Structures are given as structure tokens and as C-alpha cells.
């Protein structure tokens, strides 16, 4: 089975690959270390698909994805990244390329530590958003937060902090850590 939660649209074709490795434990480990991607920071480009992101309390316009996620804003919506693994560094920035149509002025991003079941309320950065419906680059210096340390495994984005939002949208082209 795939190792991610997924949004399965009625018209989506979902494929994935896997590798069966036969051999001694040393041979199996050798293959895994040789073929794994290590020390790579998350980079999600939504040109053709959702990159394994899922949503709570909202939806997007569905399949196929046409260059960005087109998400309906509602009350208390959440965007959740797939599980990942990276070492937090003081100079890390979260870069979000997005366009907004909303009355809200702020959004939030949370990070989750490896091995934890949920997001801590203290592991959060709030940032200003612009609702001019044009794509902008939001550069969020998450590495400056005292709680951004250790091994990080997941992001959660709250696209707006306005709990009354019900008619707006956000279009997201990319989310990256650099």
C-alpha cells in the first residue's frame, strides 16, 4: 500500500512504485542507503498533483490539478503535508507561493516533531497575507523561532486565521523549505 494519506478524486488515476529487495540484511541496507534521498529539505511544487498534501474541513477544485492547488476557504480549514524528515536549522525559511481572495489578514504555519502524534500550539508562526488575488511569495523565517529545532516531520498550514471566512479561496503554487 502507498505510504501516504491521499485525496482520491472520482476521476483520478493513482499509481505508485515499490521495490522488493532480496538479500542479506547488509545487502538490503546497502541498497536502501544507496537509493534513498537523504538530507533533502521539503519542496512541494503543485504543477500537476497535490504532492501528497491532504485537507481538513475544506476541499479544492478537484482533479486534474492545473498548476496550483485551488482551495476553498471555510471555517478552521487545515492543509497537512505528507510525513517527511528534516533537521531544523536556524536559517530555514518556509517559502509559500500563493494568491488569496479573503477578508483575512493573517495565516499560520505549524511544524510537528518526528515521533509526535500531533502539532504543538507553541510550534507556530503567524504571517501576513495579501488578498489582492495575485500570486505572491511569502517568505516566513521559521528558523528564527525558538521552538524550531530537532527533527521535523510535518507541516500544517492554516490558510486564514479568520474563523468567519466562507467565500474566499487560496491558490498555492508551491511550498518549500530552504
Secondary structure, 3 states (H helix, E strand, C coil): CCCCCCCCCCCCCCCCCCCCCCCCHHHHHHHHHHHCCCCCCCEEECCCCCCCCEEECCCECCCCCCCCEEEECCCCCEEECCCCCEECCCCCCEEEEEEEECCCCEEEEEEEECCCCCCCCCCEEEEECCCCCCCEEEEECHHHCCCCCCEEEEEEEECCCCCCCCCCEEEEEEEEEC
